[in-house]
Amino acid sequence: MGSFLRKWWRLLAAVVLLIAAVQLFVRPPAVLSRVEPARAAGSFLFRPFSATVDFMRHGVTSVWNHYIALVGASRENDRLRQEIASLREKLQENRDALLENRRLKDLMKFSEAVERKAVGARVVGHDISPWFQAVFIDAGVDAGVEPGMAVVTPAGGMGRINKTYKGLSEVLLVSDGRFAADVIVERSRVRAIAEGMGGNLVRLKYVSPTQDVLAGDRILFSGFDGSMPKGTLLGTVVSAERPKEGLFQKIHVQCVVNLQGVEEALVVLSRPSIPFRPGKL
């Protein structure tokens, strides 16, 4: 602003003097009001310029007022946007808390239905390796967690403890290739070995072509190997192929638990009946 005045002060002074002269001729003071010829000449000569100046002055004033109003509206809009963003964030936090409370209530009800002692845990990390399927939970040796213990959710089986640390444990998911468990087809009572195959899928091994397994069958953990509580749901058969050549059917099972989306789980605090041998990394 100071540099602008220093550069244009002469022009501004001339404009001010010219406007004062116009006002003097068009609206002279009382002393000069008696000089009618001078007033009439001044009014005649400077009236067009005076009208132009008045028009420009009103125009500039209007534009300035509108600019000030727009600046104020813009600031108000920015403030309102910030408030809306803050309210949306709080609403999302409240929704997340509500959903978490629902999940925890379901987990509490499920823990009461489990016949064995169990401890709740939150998922705090995922194995970043593309070759293995594992997550980390915030329950470790200090909570009585040991390798081989089953990890379940209200929906079904999730995996088993692979390694334990203080305040932390690694859970080998049922979809991991190192995971294997004895399972049974709920409808036909056919037994098989479930083995992880990545993603959210499991294959059933050692099922002969003569045995009755169909797409849509529910697969349960038998409990015979102690890897999971008996009757825990593993998933549903999505395909069962009887090959023209070969000893066994090709059966794929979709896990009932969304393994990559689990946030809370229960660790069943009982040692497996068969000694657990952790998978090799």
N, C-alpha and C positions, 0 to 999 in steps of 0.2 A: 504493500500500500504506500509506504514512504517513497519508494523508487518511482511509483506511478505519479505521485504529486510533484516530485522534483522534476520529472520529465515534462509534464503537461501543465504546470501551474500557470504559465503565461496564457495558454489557450483558455483555461478555466476562468482566469481573471477577466479576460476579454468577454467571455460569454456572460459572466455575472454583470459586468458593467453595461453590456448591451441590453440585457433583460431589465436592469434598473432604469436605463434610459427609456426603454419602451414603456415601462410602467409609469414613469414620470410624465411622458407625453399623453398616454392613454388615460391614466387616472392620476392627474396632477394634484398636489396638496392644495389646501384651502387658499394659500397665499397666491398661487398661480392660477387659481380657478377663474379669476377675473379677466385673465388674458385670453379671451375667447378665440381670437385669430390663431394664436400659437397652439392652443389646445386642438382646434379644429384641424389645423395643418398636421399636427403630430398624429392625431387620430387617423387622419386619412392616409398619411404615409406609412405608419407603422401598424395599422390594424391587421393587414394580412400576415405580417411577421408575428404579431402578437397572438393571432389565432393559431398560427403554426406552432409557436412555442407552447401555448396552452395545451394544444392537442398532443404534442410530444411529451409534455410534462405529465398529462393524464395517462398517456400510454405507458411511459416509463414507470409511473407509480403503480399502474394496474399490473404490469409485468412483474415488478418487484414484489408486490403483495402476493401474486400467484406463486412466484418462486419461493417466497418464505413459507407459504402454505404447503407447497409441495415438499419442501425440505422437512417441515414438521410432520407431514403425513408419512414421508419415507422413514423418518426416525421411529415413528409410532409403529409402522409396519414391521420394521426390524425388531423392535421390542416385542411385538406380538408374535412374530415368528419364533423368537427365542423362547418365549413362554410356551408356545405350542410344542416346540421340540422337547422342552423340559417336561411338560405334562405327558407327552407320548412316551418318553423314557420312563417316567414314574409308572405309567399305566402298564408298560411292558414288564417292568420289575414286579409289579403287583400280580400280573398274570403268571409270571414265572414262579413267584412264591406260592400262588394258589395251586398251580400244577404240581409243584414240589410237595406241597402239603397233601394233595390227593395221593401222590405216589407213595409218600411215607405212610399214610393211613392204610393203603392197600398192603404195603410191606409189613406193617404191624399186624394186620389181620392174618396175613399169610404166615408170619412167624408164629402166631398162636396156633395155627393149624398144623405146623410142622411138629412132628412128634419128638424131634431131637432139639437139643440146645443149639441156638444159632446166634450170630452177631450180625448186625447191619453194617453196611459199608457203602461209601460213595466211590464211584469211579473217578479217579483223578488223573488218568493218563492212558494213552494208547501206544502200543508198540508201532513204531514208524517203519519197521521192516516190511517190505512187500511180500516176504516169504513166510512170515509167521502171523498168527492171529492171536493176539494177547492184549490184555488191558491191565492196568494197575489200580488197586483199591487202597483206601486209607486205613486198612486194618492189617496188623502184622503180628509178630510173635508176642508182643506185649498184650494182645487181645486173645491169645490162645490159639491163633491160626497156625496150621501146620500144612506142609506139602501133602497133596492128595485129597484134601478136604473139598467137598462139593460146594459149588457156588450156584445159587438158584435165584429165580425171580418169581413173582406171583404168576407169570405167564408160563414158565417152564424152566428147564435146565439151561444154564449159561456156560458152565465150564468147571474147572477144578483148579485148586491152588497149585502152582508150579514151583514158585520160590517165595520165601518169606524174609522180611527184613523188619527192623524196628519201625512200627507205624506204617508199613507198606508191604503189599504182597502182589506178586504177579499171578494173574489168572490166565490159564490156558483155555481158550474158548473152544467150544465143541466143534467149531468149523476149522480148527487148526489141524494140519496133517499129522501132528504128533498125538492128537487126541483119539482115543479108542475106548469104547464102552459096550457092555452087553445090553442089548435092547430087545424089545418084543413088540410084535404087531398086535395092537389092541383087539382087532376083530378076529383074526385067525390064530393068534397066540404063537405065530412063527417067531423063532428066535434068530438073532443075527448080531453081527458086530458093526457098530456105527463108527465110521472113521471120517474125520473132517476132510473137506476138499476145497476150502477157501470160500470167500464171499459169505453167504449165509446158508450154504449147502453142506449136506453130509451124505455119504454113500453107505449103503448097507452091503456088507460083505458076507460071503459064504451062504447065500440063499440059493438053493437048487431050483431048477426050472419047474419042478413038480410042486413046489410049495406055493401057497395061496397068498400073494401080495399084490394089491391093486393100487392104482393112483387114487389118492384121497384117504387111504388108510392112515390112522394116527399111530405114531411110533412112541412108545414109552420106554423109559429106562427100567430094566428088569430088577435092578438092585442086587443081582447075584454076585457081581464083582465089587460091590461096595463103593463104586465111583459116584453114584447118585442115589438119593432116596428112591425106593421102589415106587413105581407108578408116576414118577415125574415125567411130564410131557417133553419130548424132544422136538417133534415137528410132524409134518404131514408129507406123505409120499407124493411127489410130483410126476414121477415117471418110473415105470417098471417094465423093462424089456427082457424078453426071453430070447437070447441069441440062438441062431441056428446051430452054431458051433460054440462049445464052451461048457464049463461045468456049472457056472453060476449066473444068476440074473444080474442085470445092471439096474440098480435101484437108487434113485436120488431122492433125498428128503429135504424139504424146505424147513429150516429151523423156525420154531414158533416165536422165539425171542429175537428181536431186532438187535443183534449182537453189537453193532457199532453205535446204537442209540441208547443203550442202557446207561442210566445215571446212578441208580441205587440197586443193591443186591444183598442177599443173605448168604453168609458163610455158615454151613452146617458144621458145628464143632464136634465132629466125631471122626475118628480115624477110619480109613477104608479097611474092610475086612481082609482084603488082599494087599500085600505090601506094594506101596506106590513107587514106581520108577519114573522119575521126571524125564521129560523129553530132552533130547540133546539139541543144543543150540548150534 
